[in-house]
Amino acid sequence: MTGSTRALDARWFGLLSILVLVVVAVITRAAAFGNPVYSGDDQVYLVIGQSMLHGDLPYVDVWDRKPLGLFIIYAGISLLGGLGVVQSQIVAGGFAVATAFVIMRISTRFSGPSGALMAGVAYLLALPMFAGASANAPIFYDLPVALAALLIVRTFEDDRRSMWGNAAAATALAGIALTIKQTVFVEASFFGLALLWLARSRGATLPNLAMLAFAMLFAGLLPTGLIALGYYINGHFEAYWYSNFLSVFRKGPDAGLSQIAGSFYLSFFMSPLAAFAWMGFRDRSKAGPANREMDTFLIGWLVAAFIGVVIIPRFYDHYGIPLLLPLCTSASTLFDRKPRGLPFALSFAIFVIGQGSILRFAETARAKKGVDVASSFIDAELRAHGGCLYVADGPSILYLTTHACRLTKFVFPDHLAIPSEATGIGTDSVAEIRQILDHRPSVIVVRGRPVMARNLATWAVLKARLHMDYCLSRSYYFPVDYRNQRINIWTRRTRPSCYVPTDPPPPPRD
């Protein structure tokens, strides 16, 4: 076979691989498509992104602790029009496919083409198990991290002339990822150390290593530095610094329970890929030392990603997504094994289907209907009586579906509703609740039963005001975060006695 024929075959295989990845992404993400309450985080990002288009400044006018880069992405998505739910899921799906393709390209260093393709497919299959079928933050920062890893792997293969360019580009990509999620700094630091080790092993002098380290540090911190400079110039650096780098470590101690539960969740659902990755590593070790440097890099990358998970004092399922990149890459060797690789890949697909995340079409349909009905009622109330909406505990997407005005910068209800946030948001949560209620919101939304323990201090203030000044006007059951929940809608009391609706029948079991 001539070189041109091989290049043509490789090109056709690349195009076929992209098509396969797109089809798998559509299949695995279809059940969540259009679900406005798939994740509480996605809802908040949409609210903040759209509020930015109206002049609000994150951390000052609207609050969360994620970096500005994530909100810029969501502001860009909001420019596409509509509510933003479908738009964000389509954009996130594109990011997921691109990341899977980069995983495939990295995996060609550890396996043949078919094993590499199955590694990319495994990434897309695994995402829904970790709340990655919509548009959560890891879907966006996985891509620059994967691209940075690809450049580093190429540096292992190239001569010294490519070192500086690849190192600068890789750390700049990690720096972009850092503006989407702060914990990426662990992986970014490891990438920098790996490049310094590689440069030293190729004979770089200490002065050259120092210059390389400075260049990588500059490239990696430049995006965050520019954002911080912008806030400093505008006089809001303190708000930026606290929100991004201090608030998460000021949260309350009850988050440790979440870490314990999360470790069991992560261990169980990540175990098949972890086993496949270990088996792939074992196969490469038996084959000889040819890939030892890159295997060492892969193990270090996995450790760095794991540290990025455990350093946060609360666990959510989507925190496990960064682990998928090195795990799927290492598993590619097993998937490429003839003839047993394909059965391993199929067994993982069966495991994912059995987990059930990619089959929740009925829950999504009920969630859409529930949000539509609740939004219609709230919108009618606001049109009839004026005033603003306060989502005290419930879907923050209601701020967008009703086009309601807000009375607080804390659009994520948990920031005022759960005890661990009482010391983490940088303000007195009880005083904030009182300020909101003093502005007399026309409609208040509260879950019938909280998902997490309530902040008893803020709940006492809210509960007293609800029973004094509000009527429970409607209750709706629908899946929020795929858990059937009762969403109570309270409206301002307009007559001496309130109509309290009869509880609807219990929702069907998931």
Secondary structure as a PSIPRED ss2 file (coil, helix, strand):
# PSIPRED VFORMAT (PSIPRED V4.0)

   1 M C   1.000  0.000  0.000
   2 T C   1.000  0.000  0.000
   3 G H   0.000  1.000  0.000
   4 S H   0.000  1.000  0.000
   5 T H   0.000  1.000  0.000
   6 R H   0.000  1.000  0.000
   7 A H   0.000  1.000  0.000
   8 L H   0.000  1.000  0.000
   9 D H   0.000  1.000  0.000
  10 A H   0.000  1.000  0.000
  11 R H   0.000  1.000  0.000
  12 W H   0.000  1.000  0.000
  13 F H   0.000  1.000  0.000
  14 G H   0.000  1.000  0.000
  15 L H   0.000  1.000  0.000
  16 L H   0.000  1.000  0.000
  17 S H   0.000  1.000  0.000
  18 I H   0.000  1.000  0.000
  19 L H   0.000  1.000  0.000
  20 V H   0.000  1.000  0.000
  21 L H   0.000  1.000  0.000
  22 V H   0.000  1.000  0.000
  23 V H   0.000  1.000  0.000
  24 V H   0.000  1.000  0.000
  25 A H   0.000  1.000  0.000
  26 V H   0.000  1.000  0.000
  27 I H   0.000  1.000  0.000
  28 T H   0.000  1.000  0.000
  29 R H   0.000  1.000  0.000
  30 A H   0.000  1.000  0.000
  31 A H   0.000  1.000  0.000
  32 A H   0.000  1.000  0.000
  33 F C   1.000  0.000  0.000
  34 G C   1.000  0.000  0.000
  35 N C   1.000  0.000  0.000
  36 P C   1.000  0.000  0.000
  37 V C   1.000  0.000  0.000
  38 Y C   1.000  0.000  0.000
  39 S C   1.000  0.000  0.000
  40 G H   0.000  1.000  0.000
  41 D H   0.000  1.000  0.000
  42 D H   0.000  1.000  0.000
  43 Q H   0.000  1.000  0.000
  44 V H   0.000  1.000  0.000
  45 Y H   0.000  1.000  0.000
  46 L H   0.000  1.000  0.000
  47 V H   0.000  1.000  0.000
  48 I H   0.000  1.000  0.000
  49 G H   0.000  1.000  0.000
  50 Q H   0.000  1.000  0.000
  51 S H   0.000  1.000  0.000
  52 M H   0.000  1.000  0.000
  53 L H   0.000  1.000  0.000
  54 H C   1.000  0.000  0.000
  55 G C   1.000  0.000  0.000
  56 D C   1.000  0.000  0.000
  57 L C   1.000  0.000  0.000
  58 P E   0.000  0.000  1.000
  59 Y C   1.000  0.000  0.000
  60 V C   1.000  0.000  0.000
  61 D C   1.000  0.000  0.000
  62 V E   0.000  0.000  1.000
  63 W C   1.000  0.000  0.000
  64 D C   1.000  0.000  0.000
  65 R C   1.000  0.000  0.000
  66 K C   1.000  0.000  0.000
  67 P C   1.000  0.000  0.000
  68 L H   0.000  1.000  0.000
  69 G H   0.000  1.000  0.000
  70 L H   0.000  1.000  0.000
  71 F H   0.000  1.000  0.000
  72 I H   0.000  1.000  0.000
  73 I H   0.000  1.000  0.000
  74 Y H   0.000  1.000  0.000
  75 A H   0.000  1.000  0.000
  76 G H   0.000  1.000  0.000
  77 I H   0.000  1.000  0.000
  78 S H   0.000  1.000  0.000
  79 L C   1.000  0.000  0.000
  80 L C   1.000  0.000  0.000
  81 G C   1.000  0.000  0.000
  82 G C   1.000  0.000  0.000
  83 L C   1.000  0.000  0.000
  84 G C   1.000  0.000  0.000
  85 V H   0.000  1.000  0.000
  86 V H   0.000  1.000  0.000
  87 Q H   0.000  1.000  0.000
  88 S H   0.000  1.000  0.000
  89 Q H   0.000  1.000  0.000
  90 I H   0.000  1.000  0.000
  91 V H   0.000  1.000  0.000
  92 A H   0.000  1.000  0.000
  93 G H   0.000  1.000  0.000
  94 G H   0.000  1.000  0.000
  95 F H   0.000  1.000  0.000
  96 A H   0.000  1.000  0.000
  97 V H   0.000  1.000  0.000
  98 A H   0.000  1.000  0.000
  99 T H   0.000  1.000  0.000
 100 A H   0.000  1.000  0.000
 101 F H   0.000  1.000  0.000
 102 V H   0.000  1.000  0.000
 103 I H   0.000  1.000  0.000
 104 M H   0.000  1.000  0.000
 105 R H   0.000  1.000  0.000
 106 I H   0.000  1.000  0.000
 107 S H   0.000  1.000  0.000
 108 T C   1.000  0.000  0.000
 109 R C   1.000  0.000  0.000
 110 F C   1.000  0.000  0.000
 111 S C   1.000  0.000  0.000
 112 G C   1.000  0.000  0.000
 113 P H   0.000  1.000  0.000
 114 S H   0.000  1.000  0.000
 115 G H   0.000  1.000  0.000
 116 A H   0.000  1.000  0.000
 117 L H   0.000  1.000  0.000
 118 M H   0.000  1.000  0.000
 119 A H   0.000  1.000  0.000
 120 G H   0.000  1.000  0.000
 121 V H   0.000  1.000  0.000
 122 A H   0.000  1.000  0.000
 123 Y H   0.000  1.000  0.000
 124 L H   0.000  1.000  0.000
 125 L H   0.000  1.000  0.000
 126 A H   0.000  1.000  0.000
 127 L H   0.000  1.000  0.000
 128 P H   0.000  1.000  0.000
 129 M H   0.000  1.000  0.000
 130 F H   0.000  1.000  0.000
 131 A C   1.000  0.000  0.000
 132 G C   1.000  0.000  0.000
 133 A C   1.000  0.000  0.000
 134 S C   1.000  0.000  0.000
 135 A C   1.000  0.000  0.000
 136 N C   1.000  0.000  0.000
 137 A H   0.000  1.000  0.000
 138 P H   0.000  1.000  0.000
 139 I H   0.000  1.000  0.000
 140 F H   0.000  1.000  0.000
 141 Y H   0.000  1.000  0.000
 142 D H   0.000  1.000  0.000
 143 L H   0.000  1.000  0.000
 144 P H   0.000  1.000  0.000
 145 V H   0.000  1.000  0.000
 146 A H   0.000  1.000  0.000
 147 L H   0.000  1.000  0.000
 148 A H   0.000  1.000  0.000
 149 A H   0.000  1.000  0.000
 150 L H   0.000  1.000  0.000
 151 L H   0.000  1.000  0.000
 152 I H   0.000  1.000  0.000
 153 V H   0.000  1.000  0.000
 154 R H   0.000  1.000  0.000
 155 T H   0.000  1.000  0.000
 156 F H   0.000  1.000  0.000
 157 E H   0.000  1.000  0.000
 158 D C   1.000  0.000  0.000
 159 D C   1.000  0.000  0.000
 160 R H   0.000  1.000  0.000
 161 R H   0.000  1.000  0.000
 162 S H   0.000  1.000  0.000
 163 M H   0.000  1.000  0.000
 164 W H   0.000  1.000  0.000
 165 G H   0.000  1.000  0.000
 166 N H   0.000  1.000  0.000
 167 A H   0.000  1.000  0.000
 168 A H   0.000  1.000  0.000
 169 A H   0.000  1.000  0.000
 170 A H   0.000  1.000  0.000
 171 T H   0.000  1.000  0.000
 172 A H   0.000  1.000  0.000
 173 L H   0.000  1.000  0.000
 174 A H   0.000  1.000  0.000
 175 G H   0.000  1.000  0.000
 176 I H   0.000  1.000  0.000
 177 A H   0.000  1.000  0.000
 178 L H   0.000  1.000  0.000
 179 T C   1.000  0.000  0.000
 180 I C   1.000  0.000  0.000
 181 K C   1.000  0.000  0.000
 182 Q C   1.000  0.000  0.000
 183 T C   1.000  0.000  0.000
 184 V H   0.000  1.000  0.000
 185 F H   0.000  1.000  0.000
 186 V H   0.000  1.000  0.000
 187 E H   0.000  1.000  0.000
 188 A H   0.000  1.000  0.000
 189 S H   0.000  1.000  0.000
 190 F H   0.000  1.000  0.000
 191 F H   0.000  1.000  0.000
 192 G H   0.000  1.000  0.000
 193 L H   0.000  1.000  0.000
 194 A H   0.000  1.000  0.000
 195 L H   0.000  1.000  0.000
 196 L H   0.000  1.000  0.000
 197 W H   0.000  1.000  0.000
 198 L H   0.000  1.000  0.000
 199 A H   0.000  1.000  0.000
 200 R H   0.000  1.000  0.000
 201 S H   0.000  1.000  0.000
 202 R C   1.000  0.000  0.000
 203 G C   1.000  0.000  0.000
 204 A C   1.000  0.000  0.000
 205 T C   1.000  0.000  0.000
 206 L H   0.000  1.000  0.000
 207 P H   0.000  1.000  0.000
 208 N H   0.000  1.000  0.000
 209 L H   0.000  1.000  0.000
 210 A H   0.000  1.000  0.000
 211 M H   0.000  1.000  0.000
 212 L H   0.000  1.000  0.000
 213 A H   0.000  1.000  0.000
 214 F H   0.000  1.000  0.000
 215 A H   0.000  1.000  0.000
 216 M H   0.000  1.000  0.000
 217 L H   0.000  1.000  0.000
 218 F H   0.000  1.000  0.000
 219 A H   0.000  1.000  0.000
 220 G H   0.000  1.000  0.000
 221 L H   0.000  1.000  0.000
 222 L H   0.000  1.000  0.000
 223 P H   0.000  1.000  0.000
 224 T H   0.000  1.000  0.000
 225 G H   0.000  1.000  0.000
 226 L H   0.000  1.000  0.000
 227 I H   0.000  1.000  0.000
 228 A H   0.000  1.000  0.000
 229 L H   0.000  1.000  0.000
 230 G H   0.000  1.000  0.000
 231 Y H   0.000  1.000  0.000
 232 Y H   0.000  1.000  0.000
 233 I H   0.000  1.000  0.000
 234 N C   1.000  0.000  0.000
 235 G C   1.000  0.000  0.000
 236 H C   1.000  0.000  0.000
 237 F H   0.000  1.000  0.000
 238 E H   0.000  1.000  0.000
 239 A H   0.000  1.000  0.000
 240 Y H   0.000  1.000  0.000
 241 W H   0.000  1.000  0.000
 242 Y H   0.000  1.000  0.000
 243 S H   0.000  1.000  0.000
 244 N H   0.000  1.000  0.000
 245 F H   0.000  1.000  0.000
 246 L H   0.000  1.000  0.000
 247 S H   0.000  1.000  0.000
 248 V H   0.000  1.000  0.000
 249 F H   0.000  1.000  0.000
 250 R H   0.000  1.000  0.000
 251 K C   1.000  0.000  0.000
 252 G C   1.000  0.000  0.000
 253 P C   1.000  0.000  0.000
 254 D C   1.000  0.000  0.000
 255 A H   0.000  1.000  0.000
 256 G H   0.000  1.000  0.000
 257 L H   0.000  1.000  0.000
 258 S H   0.000  1.000  0.000
 259 Q H   0.000  1.000  0.000
 260 I H   0.000  1.000  0.000
 261 A H   0.000  1.000  0.000
 262 G H   0.000  1.000  0.000
 263 S H   0.000  1.000  0.000
 264 F H   0.000  1.000  0.000
 265 Y H   0.000  1.000  0.000
 266 L H   0.000  1.000  0.000
 267 S H   0.000  1.000  0.000
 268 F H   0.000  1.000  0.000
 269 F H   0.000  1.000  0.000
 270 M H   0.000  1.000  0.000
 271 S H   0.000  1.000  0.000
 272 P H   0.000  1.000  0.000
 273 L H   0.000  1.000  0.000
 274 A H   0.000  1.000  0.000
 275 A H   0.000  1.000  0.000
 276 F H   0.000  1.000  0.000
 277 A H   0.000  1.000  0.000
 278 W H   0.000  1.000  0.000
 279 M H   0.000  1.000  0.000
 280 G H   0.000  1.000  0.000
 281 F H   0.000  1.000  0.000
 282 R H   0.000  1.000  0.000
 283 D H   0.000  1.000  0.000
 284 R H   0.000  1.000  0.000
 285 S H   0.000  1.000  0.000
 286 K H   0.000  1.000  0.000
 287 A H   0.000  1.000  0.000
 288 G C   1.000  0.000  0.000
 289 P H   0.000  1.000  0.000
 290 A H   0.000  1.000  0.000
 291 N H   0.000  1.000  0.000
 292 R H   0.000  1.000  0.000
 293 E H   0.000  1.000  0.000
 294 M H   0.000  1.000  0.000
 295 D H   0.000  1.000  0.000
 296 T H   0.000  1.000  0.000
 297 F H   0.000  1.000  0.000
 298 L H   0.000  1.000  0.000
 299 I H   0.000  1.000  0.000
 300 G H   0.000  1.000  0.000
 301 W H   0.000  1.000  0.000
 302 L H   0.000  1.000  0.000
 303 V H   0.000  1.000  0.000
 304 A H   0.000  1.000  0.000
 305 A H   0.000  1.000  0.000
 306 F H   0.000  1.000  0.000
 307 I H   0.000  1.000  0.000
 308 G H   0.000  1.000  0.000
 309 V H   0.000  1.000  0.000
 310 V H   0.000  1.000  0.000
 311 I C   1.000  0.000  0.000
 312 I C   1.000  0.000  0.000
 313 P C   1.000  0.000  0.000
 314 R C   1.000  0.000  0.000
 315 F C   1.000  0.000  0.000
 316 Y C   1.000  0.000  0.000
 317 D H   0.000  1.000  0.000
 318 H H   0.000  1.000  0.000
 319 Y H   0.000  1.000  0.000
 320 G H   0.000  1.000  0.000
 321 I H   0.000  1.000  0.000
 322 P H   0.000  1.000  0.000
 323 L H   0.000  1.000  0.000
 324 L H   0.000  1.000  0.000
 325 L H   0.000  1.000  0.000
 326 P H   0.000  1.000  0.000
 327 L H   0.000  1.000  0.000
 328 C H   0.000  1.000  0.000
 329 T H   0.000  1.000  0.000
 330 S H   0.000  1.000  0.000
 331 A H   0.000  1.000  0.000
 332 S H   0.000  1.000  0.000
 333 T H   0.000  1.000  0.000
 334 L H   0.000  1.000  0.000
 335 F H   0.000  1.000  0.000
 336 D C   1.000  0.000  0.000
 337 R C   1.000  0.000  0.000
 338 K C   1.000  0.000  0.000
 339 P C   1.000  0.000  0.000
 340 R C   1.000  0.000  0.000
 341 G H   0.000  1.000  0.000
 342 L H   0.000  1.000  0.000
 343 P H   0.000  1.000  0.000
 344 F H   0.000  1.000  0.000
 345 A H   0.000  1.000  0.000
 346 L H   0.000  1.000  0.000
 347 S H   0.000  1.000  0.000
 348 F H   0.000  1.000  0.000
 349 A H   0.000  1.000  0.000
 350 I H   0.000  1.000  0.000
 351 F H   0.000  1.000  0.000
 352 V H   0.000  1.000  0.000
 353 I H   0.000  1.000  0.000
 354 G H   0.000  1.000  0.000
 355 Q H   0.000  1.000  0.000
 356 G C   1.000  0.000  0.000
 357 S H   0.000  1.000  0.000
 358 I H   0.000  1.000  0.000
 359 L H   0.000  1.000  0.000
 360 R C   1.000  0.000  0.000
 361 F H   0.000  1.000  0.000
 362 A H   0.000  1.000  0.000
 363 E H   0.000  1.000  0.000
 364 T H   0.000  1.000  0.000
 365 A H   0.000  1.000  0.000
 366 R H   0.000  1.000  0.000
 367 A H   0.000  1.000  0.000
 368 K H   0.000  1.000  0.000
 369 K H   0.000  1.000  0.000
 370 G H   0.000  1.000  0.000
 371 V H   0.000  1.000  0.000
 372 D H   0.000  1.000  0.000
 373 V H   0.000  1.000  0.000
 374 A H   0.000  1.000  0.000
 375 S H   0.000  1.000  0.000
 376 S H   0.000  1.000  0.000
 377 F H   0.000  1.000  0.000
 378 I H   0.000  1.000  0.000
 379 D H   0.000  1.000  0.000
 380 A H   0.000  1.000  0.000
 381 E H   0.000  1.000  0.000
 382 L H   0.000  1.000  0.000
 383 R H   0.000  1.000  0.000
 384 A H   0.000  1.000  0.000
 385 H H   0.000  1.000  0.000
 386 G C   1.000  0.000  0.000
 387 G C   1.000  0.000  0.000
 388 C C   1.000  0.000  0.000
 389 L E   0.000  0.000  1.000
 390 Y E   0.000  0.000  1.000
 391 V E   0.000  0.000  1.000
 392 A E   0.000  0.000  1.000
 393 D E   0.000  0.000  1.000
 394 G C   1.000  0.000  0.000
 395 P C   1.000  0.000  0.000
 396 S C   1.000  0.000  0.000
 397 I C   1.000  0.000  0.000
 398 L H   0.000  1.000  0.000
 399 Y H   0.000  1.000  0.000
 400 L H   0.000  1.000  0.000
 401 T H   0.000  1.000  0.000
 402 T C   1.000  0.000  0.000
 403 H C   1.000  0.000  0.000
 404 A C   1.000  0.000  0.000
 405 C C   1.000  0.000  0.000
 406 R C   1.000  0.000  0.000
 407 L C   1.000  0.000  0.000
 408 T C   1.000  0.000  0.000
 409 K C   1.000  0.000  0.000
 410 F C   1.000  0.000  0.000
 411 V C   1.000  0.000  0.000
 412 F C   1.000  0.000  0.000
 413 P C   1.000  0.000  0.000
 414 D H   0.000  1.000  0.000
 415 H H   0.000  1.000  0.000
 416 L H   0.000  1.000  0.000
 417 A H   0.000  1.000  0.000
 418 I C   1.000  0.000  0.000
 419 P H   0.000  1.000  0.000
 420 S H   0.000  1.000  0.000
 421 E H   0.000  1.000  0.000
 422 A C   1.000  0.000  0.000
 423 T C   1.000  0.000  0.000
 424 G C   1.000  0.000  0.000
 425 I C   1.000  0.000  0.000
 426 G C   1.000  0.000  0.000
 427 T C   1.000  0.000  0.000
 428 D C   1.000  0.000  0.000
 429 S H   0.000  1.000  0.000
 430 V H   0.000  1.000  0.000
 431 A H   0.000  1.000  0.000
 432 E H   0.000  1.000  0.000
 433 I H   0.000  1.000  0.000
 434 R H   0.000  1.000  0.000
 435 Q H   0.000  1.000  0.000
 436 I H   0.000  1.000  0.000
 437 L H   0.000  1.000  0.000
 438 D H   0.000  1.000  0.000
 439 H C   1.000  0.000  0.000
 440 R C   1.000  0.000  0.000
 441 P C   1.000  0.000  0.000
 442 S C   1.000  0.000  0.000
 443 V E   0.000  0.000  1.000
 444 I E   0.000  0.000  1.000
 445 V E   0.000  0.000  1.000
 446 V E   0.000  0.000  1.000
 447 R E   0.000  0.000  1.000
 448 G C   1.000  0.000  0.000
 449 R C   1.000  0.000  0.000
 450 P C   1.000  0.000  0.000
 451 V C   1.000  0.000  0.000
 452 M C   1.000  0.000  0.000
 453 A C   1.000  0.000  0.000
 454 R C   1.000  0.000  0.000
 455 N C   1.000  0.000  0.000
 456 L H   0.000  1.000  0.000
 457 A H   0.000  1.000  0.000
 458 T H   0.000  1.000  0.000
 459 W H   0.000  1.000  0.000
 460 A H   0.000  1.000  0.000
 461 V H   0.000  1.000  0.000
 462 L H   0.000  1.000  0.000
 463 K H   0.000  1.000  0.000
 464 A H   0.000  1.000  0.000
 465 R H   0.000  1.000  0.000
 466 L H   0.000  1.000  0.000
 467 H H   0.000  1.000  0.000
 468 M H   0.000  1.000  0.000
 469 D H   0.000  1.000  0.000
 470 Y E   0.000  0.000  1.000
 471 C E   0.000  0.000  1.000
 472 L E   0.000  0.000  1.000
 473 S E   0.000  0.000  1.000
 474 R E   0.000  0.000  1.000
 475 S E   0.000  0.000  1.000
 476 Y E   0.000  0.000  1.000
 477 Y E   0.000  0.000  1.000
 478 F E   0.000  0.000  1.000
 479 P E   0.000  0.000  1.000
 480 V E   0.000  0.000  1.000
 481 D C   1.000  0.000  0.000
 482 Y C   1.000  0.000  0.000
 483 R E   0.000  0.000  1.000
 484 N E   0.000  0.000  1.000
 485 Q E   0.000  0.000  1.000
 486 R E   0.000  0.000  1.000
 487 I E   0.000  0.000  1.000
 488 N E   0.000  0.000  1.000
 489 I E   0.000  0.000  1.000
 490 W E   0.000  0.000  1.000
 491 T E   0.000  0.000  1.000
 492 R E   0.000  0.000  1.000
 493 R C   1.000  0.000  0.000
 494 T C   1.000  0.000  0.000
 495 R C   1.000  0.000  0.000
 496 P C   1.000  0.000  0.000
 497 S C   1.000  0.000  0.000
 498 C C   1.000  0.000  0.000
 499 Y C   1.000  0.000  0.000
 500 V C   1.000  0.000  0.000
 501 P C   1.000  0.000  0.000
 502 T C   1.000  0.000  0.000
 503 D C   1.000  0.000  0.000
 504 P C   1.000  0.000  0.000
 505 P C   1.000  0.000  0.000
 506 P C   1.000  0.000  0.000
 507 P C   1.000  0.000  0.000
 508 P C   1.000  0.000  0.000
 509 R C   1.000  0.000  0.000
 510 D C   1.000  0.000  0.000
